[in-house]
Amino acid sequence: MKTLRRALAGLVAASLFALGTTGCIRVWSHGPAETDAAPSVSPTPDLRQALVDSTGVFDRGSFLYTVTGGSEDIVGVVDLASESTAAKFLFDIDGDPGTLEFILIDEDVWVRIDYGDELNKAAGIDSWSDKYLLLDPARVPDVLDIAAGESDSSDPALAAVLFQAATDVRDTGAGTYRGTVDLGKVTESMLLDEAMLEALGAAAASIPFEARIDAEGRLVELSISTPAAGEIEARNIKIVYSQFGTATPPRRPTAAQSMRAPEAAYELLTD
């Protein structure tokens, strides 16, 4: 049982690391976006700034995002007006699907942990795996510090920071850009995790990326391609942004959907 709980706690910790940059909704202005679909011969600094400018959309309204290709798939939403964010992490645990959800609204944080019937019963969480658990901030200060985030960006991928660390940027046409980036300078991005960065070592300093900007100058896709390293296989991790200004904000769970977090939940979150 302790082994299973450690495994589940590890998944919780990994997801919290990924969630960290979305928890605190602040404004970070980048200035107007300027893009050109035609191939460019401008020097890398100009192209890099064009990419940074494309992330200004994350300072306004709301948006939906999906992350694929990493250790888990993620679907999330950010809404600046209500200072809220939510994310659902989809895991595979020994061939069985599992989900971990977080909702942050103002100072309130809910988590829902569901690893399928068999694992829920083995871990003793089956009686509340269908509930959103309201956390007591005093019980999980480290968790809430991670969820609050240290970044001034509402973008979970920290694309602006990634672009600022980019080199060899090329405009390949149709709003698509390619280059390389030092991932060691973007450690809080949802596209990364600590295990990946540690395994990559010095190779993290030059990782290929591809970005796509739409006709309105907004970043809509970003992917990084990491090589196999240690026990981690090669990955092409992509985040897709959509529903700018129209995404449905996170809602507080109803009384029927939620309960105060039991002791077992705190054990998972703080183990």
Backbone as CSV, one residue per row, in Angstrom:
resi,resn,N_x,N_y,N_z,CA_x,CA_y,CA_z,C_x,C_y,C_z
1,MET,0.826,-1.206,0.000,0.000,0.000,0.000,0.865,1.263,0.000
2,LYS,1.949,1.252,0.805,2.812,2.428,0.839,3.447,2.674,-0.521
3,THR,3.797,1.575,-1.229,4.387,1.730,-2.554,3.409,2.385,-3.511
4,LEU,2.156,1.957,-3.482,1.131,2.545,-4.341,0.924,4.005,-3.991
5,ARG,0.867,4.306,-2.705,0.654,5.697,-2.301,1.817,6.581,-2.746
6,ARG,3.039,6.042,-2.677,4.188,6.825,-3.146,4.084,7.092,-4.636
7,ALA,3.635,6.083,-5.392,3.495,6.257,-6.839,2.452,7.326,-7.153
8,LEU,1.316,7.261,-6.452,0.269,8.259,-6.680,0.742,9.639,-6.254
9,ALA,1.461,9.691,-5.137,1.976,10.979,-4.677,2.956,11.558,-5.686
10,GLY,3.737,10.691,-6.327,4.665,11.160,-7.355,3.940,11.770,-8.529
11,LEU,2.812,11.170,-8.927,2.021,11.726,-10.019,1.429,13.063,-9.625
12,VAL,0.963,13.164,-8.378,0.433,14.441,-7.890,1.518,15.509,-7.941
13,ALA,2.710,15.163,-7.456,3.799,16.139,-7.432,4.179,16.584,-8.834
14,ALA,4.243,15.631,-9.777,4.586,15.978,-11.153,3.552,16.908,-11.751
15,SER,2.289,16.668,-11.452,1.225,17.508,-11.994,1.236,18.889,-11.366
16,LEU,1.529,18.962,-10.085,1.619,20.259,-9.431,2.756,21.074,-10.005
17,PHE,3.873,20.408,-10.320,4.990,21.117,-10.943,4.540,21.716,-12.269
18,ALA,3.783,20.933,-13.040,3.305,21.416,-14.330,2.280,22.519,-14.164
19,LEU,1.435,22.400,-13.132,0.385,23.387,-12.915,0.934,24.701,-12.406
20,GLY,2.127,24.678,-11.824,2.638,25.830,-11.091,2.540,27.146,-11.798
21,THR,2.803,27.208,-13.106,2.846,28.498,-13.781,1.477,29.060,-14.080
22,THR,0.398,28.301,-13.860,-0.926,28.812,-14.188,-1.684,29.297,-12.968
23,GLY,-1.141,29.075,-11.781,-1.921,29.330,-10.592,-2.116,30.795,-10.268
24,CYS,-1.188,31.631,-10.591,-1.271,33.044,-10.232,-1.481,33.862,-11.492
25,ILE,-2.615,34.522,-11.586,-2.966,35.242,-12.806,-2.560,36.692,-12.667
26,ARG,-1.522,37.076,-13.379,-1.049,38.456,-13.363,-0.936,38.936,-14.808
27,VAL,-0.642,40.197,-14.981,-0.542,40.760,-16.322,0.915,41.020,-16.669
28,TRP,1.294,40.628,-17.873,2.661,40.824,-18.356,2.553,41.312,-19.783
29,SER,2.782,42.588,-20.011,2.595,43.171,-21.329,3.828,42.981,-22.196
30,HIS,3.601,42.587,-23.444,4.701,42.362,-24.377,4.702,43.358,-25.531
31,GLY,3.630,44.138,-25.678,3.544,45.055,-26.804,2.828,44.421,-27.967
32,PRO,2.561,45.168,-29.039,1.800,44.675,-30.171,2.550,43.598,-30.933
33,ALA,1.778,42.701,-31.514,2.383,41.626,-32.306,2.569,42.066,-33.741
34,GLU,3.699,41.662,-34.340,3.958,41.945,-35.741,4.477,40.666,-36.379
35,THR,3.750,40.122,-37.356,4.165,38.875,-37.979,4.099,39.008,-39.483
36,ASP,4.818,38.132,-40.182,4.850,38.121,-41.635,4.950,36.676,-42.068
37,ALA,3.984,36.199,-42.849,3.953,34.798,-43.240,5.044,34.463,-44.243
38,ALA,5.586,35.445,-44.927,6.599,35.176,-45.948,7.934,34.869,-45.296
39,PRO,8.795,34.081,-45.941,10.127,33.814,-45.402,10.864,35.110,-45.132
40,SER,11.598,35.133,-44.027,12.243,36.370,-43.599,13.752,36.213,-43.560
41,VAL,14.441,37.311,-43.854,15.899,37.323,-43.736,16.329,38.226,-42.586
42,SER,15.349,38.606,-41.725,15.673,39.438,-40.572,16.567,38.671,-39.622
43,PRO,17.414,39.368,-38.871,18.274,38.683,-37.915,17.459,38.031,-36.808
44,THR,18.049,37.025,-36.144,17.362,36.282,-35.093,16.715,37.168,-34.036
45,PRO,17.361,38.252,-33.535,16.701,39.062,-32.508,15.341,39.589,-32.924
46,ASP,15.169,40.011,-34.207,13.875,40.514,-34.666,12.831,39.409,-34.697
47,LEU,13.214,38.245,-35.181,12.281,37.126,-35.218,11.926,36.673,-33.804
48,ARG,12.897,36.671,-32.941,12.652,36.296,-31.551,11.651,37.244,-30.918
49,GLN,11.766,38.542,-31.186,10.831,39.505,-30.621,9.442,39.317,-31.192
50,ALA,9.351,38.960,-32.468,8.047,38.693,-33.065,7.356,37.536,-32.342
51,LEU,8.127,36.526,-31.971,7.560,35.403,-31.233,7.125,35.834,-29.831
52,VAL,7.973,36.606,-29.160,7.603,37.103,-27.830,6.318,37.925,-27.917
53,ASP,6.222,38.786,-28.930,5.023,39.616,-29.082,3.762,38.773,-29.287
54,SER,3.907,37.616,-29.910,2.739,36.774,-30.185,2.127,36.213,-28.914
55,THR,2.858,36.240,-27.804,2.336,35.722,-26.543,1.553,36.765,-25.760
56,GLY,1.491,38.003,-26.254,0.733,39.047,-25.573,-0.733,38.709,-25.424
57,VAL,-1.255,37.801,-26.251,-2.656,37.400,-26.176,-2.981,36.766,-24.833
58,PHE,-1.982,36.209,-24.157,-2.241,35.555,-22.878,-2.451,36.542,-21.747
59,ASP,-2.241,37.826,-22.033,-2.492,38.866,-21.040,-3.935,39.345,-21.077
60,ARG,-4.735,38.809,-21.993,-6.077,39.346,-22.201,-7.101,38.204,-22.174
61,GLY,-8.206,38.422,-21.480,-9.349,37.521,-21.542,-9.075,36.120,-21.037
62,SER,-9.469,35.149,-21.843,-9.364,33.751,-21.442,-8.869,32.936,-22.629
63,PHE,-8.432,31.708,-22.350,-8.015,30.816,-23.428,-8.000,29.376,-22.920
64,LEU,-8.097,28.467,-23.861,-8.021,27.034,-23.600,-6.676,26.536,-24.097
65,TYR,-6.137,25.510,-23.467,-4.891,24.928,-23.958,-4.921,23.412,-23.787
66,THR,-4.200,22.728,-24.652,-4.017,21.282,-24.535,-2.539,20.976,-24.713
67,VAL,-2.040,20.044,-23.932,-0.652,19.608,-24.015,-0.638,18.113,-24.321
68,THR,0.098,17.717,-25.345,0.220,16.309,-25.709,1.693,15.961,-25.916
69,GLY,1.982,14.666,-25.827,3.326,14.198,-26.127,4.252,14.089,-24.940
70,GLY,3.835,14.562,-23.773,4.678,14.486,-22.587,4.367,13.251,-21.775
71,SER,4.716,13.294,-20.490,4.448,12.150,-19.627,2.968,12.007,-19.334
72,GLU,2.181,13.054,-19.576,0.732,12.997,-19.468,0.129,14.014,-20.419
73,ASP,-1.121,13.776,-20.833,-1.855,14.769,-21.613,-2.554,15.709,-20.647
74,ILE,-2.686,16.969,-21.051,-3.262,17.982,-20.170,-4.253,18.825,-20.956
75,VAL,-5.385,19.109,-20.350,-6.356,20.058,-20.904,-6.620,21.096,-19.823
76,GLY,-6.507,22.370,-20.169,-6.698,23.398,-19.158,-7.316,24.662,-19.713
77,VAL,-7.726,25.531,-18.795,-8.307,26.817,-19.160,-7.806,27.874,-18.188
78,VAL,-7.597,29.076,-18.707,-7.189,30.222,-17.896,-8.176,31.348,-18.161
79,ASP,-8.643,32.007,-17.101,-9.545,33.153,-17.252,-9.042,34.283,-16.368
80,LEU,-8.557,35.348,-17.006,-7.977,36.455,-16.257,-9.023,37.246,-15.489
81,ALA,-10.215,37.405,-16.065,-11.237,38.231,-15.436,-11.632,37.690,-14.066
82,SER,-11.749,36.380,-13.941,-12.147,35.771,-12.673,-10.960,35.271,-11.863
83,GLU,-9.742,35.537,-12.359,-8.527,35.074,-11.696,-8.638,33.595,-11.354
84,SER,-8.917,32.815,-12.373,-9.124,31.392,-12.167,-8.422,30.576,-13.232
85,THR,-8.148,29.320,-12.891,-7.553,28.396,-13.834,-7.941,26.976,-13.427
86,ALA,-7.959,26.090,-14.387,-8.256,24.687,-14.119,-7.442,23.843,-15.072
87,ALA,-7.082,22.649,-14.633,-6.316,21.744,-15.475,-6.669,20.303,-15.143
88,LYS,-6.770,19.477,-16.177,-7.001,18.045,-16.013,-5.817,17.305,-16.614
89,PHE,-5.194,16.442,-15.819,-4.054,15.646,-16.248,-4.521,14.213,-16.482
90,LEU,-4.191,13.668,-17.637,-4.600,12.317,-18.009,-3.370,11.420,-18.014
91,PHE,-3.330,10.472,-17.089,-2.177,9.600,-16.912,-2.477,8.196,-17.406
92,ASP,-1.397,7.439,-17.576,-1.499,6.006,-17.801,-0.691,5.327,-16.702
93,ILE,-1.369,4.530,-15.868,-0.714,3.874,-14.747,-0.753,2.367,-14.995
94,ASP,0.368,1.818,-15.458,0.430,0.382,-15.760,-0.703,-0.046,-16.681
95,GLY,-0.981,0.781,-17.677,-1.994,0.455,-18.660,-3.392,0.901,-18.310
96,ASP,-3.602,1.389,-17.087,-4.927,1.857,-16.667,-4.965,3.386,-16.684
97,PRO,-6.049,3.976,-17.197,-6.139,5.438,-17.252,-6.403,6.042,-15.883
98,GLY,-5.842,7.204,-15.651,-6.094,7.940,-14.420,-6.203,9.417,-14.718
99,THR,-6.900,10.147,-13.874,-7.046,11.593,-14.050,-6.766,12.310,-12.737
100,LEU,-6.244,13.503,-12.879,-5.997,14.369,-11.739,-6.414,15.769,-12.165
101,GLU,-7.343,16.368,-11.426,-7.867,17.687,-11.794,-7.607,18.695,-10.682
102,PHE,-7.328,19.931,-11.104,-7.184,21.039,-10.175,-8.057,22.197,-10.644
103,ILE,-8.679,22.881,-9.687,-9.410,24.123,-9.965,-8.922,25.162,-8.967
104,LEU,-8.471,26.300,-9.458,-8.045,27.400,-8.606,-8.889,28.621,-8.939
105,ILE,-9.622,29.120,-7.952,-10.438,30.316,-8.121,-10.182,31.218,-6.923
106,ASP,-9.677,32.405,-7.176,-9.246,33.298,-6.101,-8.280,32.541,-5.194
107,GLU,-8.610,32.409,-3.921,-7.732,31.726,-2.972,-8.152,30.282,-2.724
108,ASP,-9.182,29.813,-3.399,-9.688,28.461,-3.178,-9.090,27.475,-4.172
109,VAL,-8.747,26.288,-3.684,-8.158,25.254,-4.526,-8.872,23.932,-4.275
110,TRP,-9.313,23.307,-5.363,-9.910,21.981,-5.291,-9.049,21.005,-6.092
111,VAL,-9.030,19.756,-5.666,-8.354,18.709,-6.409,-9.294,17.507,-6.511
112,ARG,-9.267,16.831,-7.645,-10.010,15.573,-7.787,-9.032,14.512,-8.265
113,ILE,-8.955,13.416,-7.525,-8.012,12.350,-7.808,-8.783,11.090,-8.160
114,ASP,-8.573,10.557,-9.348,-9.287,9.355,-9.785,-8.337,8.511,-10.626
115,TYR,-7.965,7.333,-10.109,-7.040,6.460,-10.815,-7.695,5.159,-11.262
116,GLY,-9.017,5.186,-11.431,-9.725,3.991,-11.866,-10.145,3.135,-10.678
117,ASP,-11.166,2.316,-10.884,-11.773,1.575,-9.776,-10.772,0.743,-8.986
118,GLU,-9.928,-0.016,-9.688,-9.028,-0.937,-8.999,-8.022,-0.205,-8.123
119,LEU,-7.346,0.811,-8.699,-6.351,1.545,-7.928,-6.993,2.422,-6.854
120,ASN,-8.163,2.959,-7.141,-8.861,3.753,-6.125,-9.135,2.912,-4.876
121,LYS,-9.588,1.670,-5.104,-9.862,0.789,-3.968,-8.582,0.399,-3.255
122,ALA,-7.530,0.101,-4.018,-6.263,-0.301,-3.408,-5.675,0.814,-2.555
123,ALA,-5.867,2.054,-2.992,-5.329,3.198,-2.256,-6.281,3.710,-1.184
124,GLY,-7.504,3.155,-1.154,-8.477,3.579,-0.160,-9.091,4.929,-0.433
125,ILE,-9.153,5.328,-1.720,-9.723,6.641,-2.046,-11.012,6.512,-2.857
126,ASP,-11.536,5.290,-2.992,-12.693,5.069,-3.855,-13.957,5.760,-3.358
127,SER,-14.042,6.067,-2.061,-15.257,6.696,-1.540,-15.367,8.168,-1.911
128,TRP,-14.255,8.758,-2.339,-14.301,10.181,-2.709,-13.583,10.507,-4.018
129,SER,-13.295,9.483,-4.813,-12.574,9.728,-6.065,-13.414,10.484,-7.090
130,ASP,-14.731,10.563,-6.866,-15.596,11.308,-7.783,-15.885,12.714,-7.277
131,LYS,-15.210,13.141,-6.211,-15.472,14.440,-5.607,-14.301,15.406,-5.818
132,TYR,-14.641,16.692,-5.918,-13.636,17.745,-5.876,-13.375,18.065,-4.410
133,LEU,-12.128,17.973,-4.010,-11.761,18.122,-2.609,-11.256,19.530,-2.341
134,LEU,-11.944,20.238,-1.467,-11.532,21.586,-1.084,-10.394,21.476,-0.080
135,LEU,-9.255,22.075,-0.416,-8.072,21.956,0.415,-7.993,23.054,1.465
136,ASP,-7.475,22.705,2.626,-7.185,23.669,3.683,-5.775,24.206,3.437
137,PRO,-5.629,25.489,3.126,-4.301,26.034,2.807,-3.268,25.789,3.893
138,ALA,-3.692,25.768,5.140,-2.751,25.571,6.240,-2.179,24.155,6.254
139,ARG,-2.902,23.216,5.636,-2.455,21.826,5.643,-1.488,21.512,4.510
140,VAL,-1.541,22.293,3.450,-0.722,21.996,2.268,-0.024,23.251,1.759
141,PRO,0.753,23.929,2.615,1.387,25.182,2.184,2.310,25.007,0.991
142,ASP,3.043,23.886,0.948,3.959,23.668,-0.171,3.192,23.481,-1.470
143,VAL,2.086,22.749,-1.405,1.262,22.526,-2.593,0.722,23.848,-3.113
144,LEU,0.228,24.685,-2.208,-0.349,25.958,-2.642,0.719,26.920,-3.117
145,ASP,1.936,26.831,-2.567,3.019,27.666,-3.073,3.319,27.310,-4.524
146,ILE,3.312,26.003,-4.826,3.537,25.566,-6.202,2.390,26.017,-7.082
147,ALA,1.168,25.825,-6.596,-0.002,26.201,-7.395,-0.082,27.695,-7.620
148,ALA,0.425,28.490,-6.659,0.391,29.945,-6.812,1.322,30.405,-7.912
149,GLY,2.394,29.674,-8.115,3.313,30.009,-9.199,4.189,31.197,-8.881
150,GLU,5.358,31.223,-9.478,6.280,32.342,-9.287,6.372,33.196,-10.547
151,SER,5.697,32.781,-11.608,5.803,33.490,-12.870,4.782,34.614,-12.957
152,ASP,5.128,35.657,-13.703,4.190,36.737,-13.966,3.336,36.449,-15.192
153,SER,3.473,35.294,-15.778,2.741,34.965,-16.990,1.582,34.030,-16.689
154,SER,0.465,34.218,-17.394,-0.667,33.305,-17.277,-0.541,32.143,-18.246
155,ASP,0.489,32.136,-19.069,0.711,31.071,-20.046,1.386,29.887,-19.366
156,PRO,0.755,28.709,-19.342,1.343,27.569,-18.641,2.634,27.064,-19.257
157,ALA,2.870,27.348,-20.535,4.105,26.902,-21.188,5.237,27.905,-21.041
158,LEU,4.937,29.092,-20.525,5.937,30.166,-20.438,6.606,30.394,-21.789
159,ALA,5.791,30.482,-22.824,6.323,30.617,-24.183,7.177,31.866,-24.342
160,ALA,6.790,32.971,-23.721,7.566,34.207,-23.866,8.974,34.021,-23.329
161,VAL,9.099,33.354,-22.188,10.419,33.108,-21.608,11.208,32.166,-22.503
162,LEU,10.535,31.157,-23.032,11.187,30.225,-23.943,11.720,30.955,-25.174
163,PHE,10.895,31.827,-25.752,11.327,32.551,-26.944,12.491,33.497,-26.642
164,GLN,12.495,34.088,-25.461,13.594,34.976,-25.100,14.911,34.213,-24.983
165,ALA,14.810,32.904,-24.737,16.009,32.072,-24.641,16.323,31.374,-25.956
166,ALA,15.610,31.760,-27.034,15.767,31.070,-28.318,16.967,31.587,-29.103
167,THR,17.532,30.704,-29.906,18.607,31.061,-30.833,18.327,30.398,-32.175
168,ASP,19.045,30.855,-33.205,18.909,30.276,-34.548,17.454,30.274,-35.027
169,VAL,16.720,31.357,-34.724,15.307,31.420,-35.106,15.175,31.664,-36.607
170,ARG,14.296,30.894,-37.250,14.050,31.018,-38.684,12.558,31.115,-38.944
171,ASP,12.188,31.993,-39.875,10.811,32.083,-40.343,10.680,31.130,-41.517
172,THR,9.920,30.047,-41.338,9.794,29.036,-42.391,8.531,29.205,-43.223
173,GLY,7.820,30.330,-43.043,6.663,30.629,-43.862,5.364,30.159,-43.249
174,ALA,4.251,30.733,-43.723,2.904,30.374,-43.263,2.755,30.524,-41.748
175,GLY,3.438,31.514,-41.180,3.325,31.783,-39.751,4.083,30.828,-38.865
176,THR,4.952,30.020,-39.446,5.690,29.024,-38.685,7.139,29.452,-38.477
177,TYR,7.632,29.247,-37.263,9.002,29.596,-36.916,9.676,28.371,-36.300
178,ARG,10.977,28.248,-36.534,11.758,27.173,-35.933,13.048,27.742,-35.353
179,GLY,13.558,27.054,-34.349,14.811,27.472,-33.742,15.214,26.491,-32.676
180,THR,16.119,26.918,-31.812,16.537,26.095,-30.681,16.416,26.923,-29.411
181,VAL,16.326,26.227,-28.272,16.132,26.924,-27.014,16.884,26.197,-25.905
182,ASP,17.349,26.968,-24.939,17.991,26.430,-23.750,16.914,26.184,-22.700
183,LEU,16.515,24.918,-22.504,15.435,24.594,-21.583,15.821,24.861,-20.131
184,GLY,17.103,24.949,-19.858,17.526,25.255,-18.505,17.093,26.630,-18.045
185,LYS,16.692,27.489,-18.991,16.232,28.834,-18.658,14.713,28.921,-18.559
186,VAL,14.016,27.786,-18.750,12.552,27.788,-18.777,12.031,26.657,-17.891
187,THR,12.584,26.510,-16.714,12.329,25.323,-15.898,10.894,25.218,-15.383
188,GLU,10.108,26.298,-15.365,8.759,26.236,-14.826,7.707,25.979,-15.895
189,SER,8.106,25.766,-17.126,7.141,25.549,-18.200,6.393,24.244,-18.007
190,MET,5.099,24.242,-18.349,4.294,23.030,-18.297,4.782,21.988,-19.302
191,LEU,5.583,22.382,-20.274,6.098,21.441,-21.259,7.234,20.600,-20.695
192,LEU,7.719,20.932,-19.508,8.891,20.270,-18.954,8.556,19.614,-17.630
193,ASP,9.446,18.736,-17.192,9.394,18.247,-15.828,10.818,18.035,-15.339
194,GLU,10.959,17.943,-14.040,12.293,17.876,-13.448,13.063,16.646,-13.922
195,ALA,12.369,15.514,-14.045,13.033,14.283,-14.472,13.601,14.432,-15.876
196,MET,12.847,15.092,-16.758,13.316,15.294,-18.120,14.550,16.174,-18.144
197,LEU,14.502,17.287,-17.434,15.644,18.212,-17.430,16.893,17.551,-16.862
198,GLU,16.706,16.765,-15.812,17.855,16.090,-15.208,18.450,15.073,-16.178
199,ALA,17.579,14.332,-16.869,18.062,13.316,-17.806,18.770,13.949,-19.000
200,LEU,18.268,15.080,-19.482,18.856,15.726,-20.647,20.248,16.276,-20.360
201,GLY,20.458,16.760,-19.150,21.768,17.305,-18.808,22.162,18.446,-19.729
202,ALA,23.380,18.391,-20.261,23.893,19.458,-21.116,23.113,19.582,-22.414
203,ALA,22.457,18.489,-22.848,21.687,18.529,-24.102,20.515,19.483,-24.020
204,ALA,20.063,19.820,-22.807,18.932,20.735,-22.640,19.246,22.133,-23.144
205,ALA,20.497,22.446,-23.362,20.896,23.790,-23.782,20.586,24.069,-25.245
206,SER,20.253,23.038,-26.013,19.990,23.246,-27.440,18.908,22.279,-27.924
207,ILE,17.668,22.638,-27.646,16.522,21.789,-27.985,15.716,22.447,-29.106
208,PRO,15.409,21.712,-30.179,14.625,22.294,-31.282,13.199,22.624,-30.851
209,PHE,12.681,23.726,-31.362,11.279,24.070,-31.146,10.663,24.539,-32.453
210,GLU,9.341,24.477,-32.502,8.586,25.012,-33.629,7.374,25.746,-33.082
211,ALA,7.079,26.913,-33.624,5.948,27.714,-33.175,5.129,28.157,-34.379
212,ARG,3.817,28.298,-34.151,2.947,28.780,-35.229,2.102,29.935,-34.713
213,ILE,2.056,31.002,-35.500,1.292,32.208,-35.174,0.165,32.354,-36.185
214,ASP,-1.043,32.684,-35.712,-2.166,32.798,-36.639,-2.185,34.163,-37.323
215,ALA,-3.196,34.391,-38.175,-3.273,35.619,-38.967,-3.466,36.860,-38.102
216,GLU,-3.921,36.673,-36.851,-4.114,37.794,-35.939,-2.904,38.020,-35.042
217,GLY,-1.793,37.330,-35.331,-0.572,37.535,-34.580,-0.532,36.847,-33.237
218,ARG,-1.372,35.811,-33.046,-1.431,35.120,-31.769,-0.724,33.770,-31.857
219,LEU,0.006,33.428,-30.815,0.622,32.113,-30.756,-0.469,31.061,-30.602
220,VAL,-0.498,30.079,-31.497,-1.525,29.037,-31.426,-0.940,27.643,-31.237
221,GLU,0.339,27.457,-31.550,0.978,26.166,-31.339,2.446,26.366,-30.986
222,LEU,2.916,25.520,-30.094,4.326,25.512,-29.736,4.718,24.084,-29.408
223,SER,5.808,23.608,-29.983,6.271,22.253,-29.677,7.773,22.247,-29.489
224,ILE,8.235,21.345,-28.632,9.664,21.126,-28.449,9.945,19.649,-28.677
225,SER,11.101,19.348,-29.261,11.479,17.966,-29.563,12.711,17.609,-28.748
226,THR,12.527,16.751,-27.759,13.635,16.369,-26.893,14.123,14.972,-27.253
227,PRO,15.433,14.741,-27.233,15.969,13.425,-27.572,15.797,12.444,-26.426
228,ALA,15.975,11.161,-26.714,15.960,10.157,-25.654,17.130,10.435,-24.709
229,ALA,16.880,10.272,-23.423,17.917,10.533,-22.422,17.649,9.667,-21.199
230,GLY,18.622,8.856,-20.825,18.421,7.982,-19.674,17.246,7.054,-19.907
231,GLU,16.306,7.048,-18.978,15.116,6.200,-19.103,13.965,6.911,-19.793
232,ILE,14.185,8.154,-20.221,13.128,8.938,-20.862,13.273,8.856,-22.372
233,GLU,12.211,8.445,-23.040,12.242,8.310,-24.489,12.158,9.670,-25.165
234,ALA,12.510,9.693,-26.450,12.401,10.932,-27.221,10.938,11.395,-27.240
235,ARG,10.740,12.703,-27.193,9.384,13.245,-27.133,9.238,14.431,-28.072
236,ASN,8.026,14.595,-28.581,7.644,15.823,-29.271,6.446,16.375,-28.505
237,ILE,6.708,17.325,-27.634,5.688,17.832,-26.722,5.090,19.103,-27.312
238,LYS,3.774,19.118,-27.442,3.104,20.235,-28.117,2.020,20.829,-27.220
239,ILE,1.944,22.159,-27.207,0.822,22.853,-26.596,0.078,23.615,-27.675
240,VAL,-1.243,23.483,-27.681,-2.108,24.154,-28.649,-3.025,25.093,-27.874
241,TYR,-3.078,26.356,-28.290,-3.929,27.366,-27.656,-5.138,27.648,-28.538
242,SER,-6.300,27.867,-27.910,-7.512,28.126,-28.689,-8.526,28.876,-27.827
243,GLN,-9.660,29.192,-28.432,-10.793,29.840,-27.761,-10.365,31.115,-27.021
244,PHE,-9.555,31.938,-27.698,-9.123,33.196,-27.097,-10.324,34.096,-26.832
245,GLY,-10.526,34.465,-25.584,-11.622,35.356,-25.219,-12.977,34.696,-25.151
246,THR,-13.074,33.417,-25.522,-14.375,32.740,-25.515,-14.393,31.483,-24.655
247,ALA,-13.261,31.084,-24.107,-13.213,29.870,-23.287,-14.079,30.029,-22.039
248,THR,-14.775,28.974,-21.670,-15.627,28.995,-20.483,-14.764,29.000,-19.225
249,PRO,-14.941,29.989,-18.335,-14.116,30.053,-17.124,-14.391,28.865,-16.207
250,PRO,-13.422,28.494,-15.382,-13.667,27.446,-14.381,-14.788,27.857,-13.439
251,ARG,-15.555,26.887,-12.994,-16.649,27.147,-12.051,-16.384,26.434,-10.733
252,ARG,-16.863,27.035,-9.673,-16.738,26.400,-8.371,-17.578,25.129,-8.341
253,PRO,-17.040,24.038,-7.859,-17.838,22.815,-7.751,-19.037,23.044,-6.827
254,THR,-20.148,22.413,-7.140,-21.331,22.518,-6.296,-21.140,21.696,-5.023
255,ALA,-22.068,21.863,-4.082,-22.005,21.098,-2.836,-22.068,19.603,-3.110
256,ALA,-22.860,19.215,-4.106,-22.988,17.794,-4.428,-21.730,17.244,-5.084
257,GLN,-20.976,18.102,-5.733,-19.775,17.672,-6.439,-18.531,17.689,-5.570
258,SER,-18.607,18.271,-4.388,-17.392,18.529,-3.619,-17.531,18.123,-2.160
259,MET,-16.401,18.120,-1.490,-16.338,17.869,-0.056,-14.990,18.392,0.448
260,ARG,-14.878,18.538,1.756,-13.582,18.932,2.304,-12.620,17.754,2.181
261,ALA,-11.384,18.053,1.886,-10.394,17.002,1.653,-10.198,16.153,2.904
262,PRO,-10.275,14.823,2.755,-10.027,13.930,3.897,-8.535,13.781,4.158
263,GLU,-8.202,13.137,5.262,-6.805,12.972,5.648,-6.002,12.243,4.573
264,ALA,-6.602,11.228,3.934,-5.883,10.458,2.913,-5.454,11.327,1.746
265,ALA,-6.234,12.342,1.415,-5.865,13.239,0.311,-4.637,14.048,0.678
266,TYR,-4.581,14.529,1.913,-3.411,15.292,2.337,-2.154,14.407,2.347
267,GLU,-2.329,13.135,2.683,-1.191,12.221,2.658,-0.633,12.086,1.239
268,LEU,-1.523,12.002,0.247,-1.085,11.924,-1.132,-0.391,13.210,-1.577
269,LEU,-0.926,14.336,-1.159,-0.418,15.622,-1.614,0.878,16.031,-0.918
270,THR,1.144,15.492,0.234,2.307,15.935,1.008,3.331,14.848,1.232
271,ASP,3.084,13.637,0.734,4.007,12.517,0.940,5.371,12.838,0.314
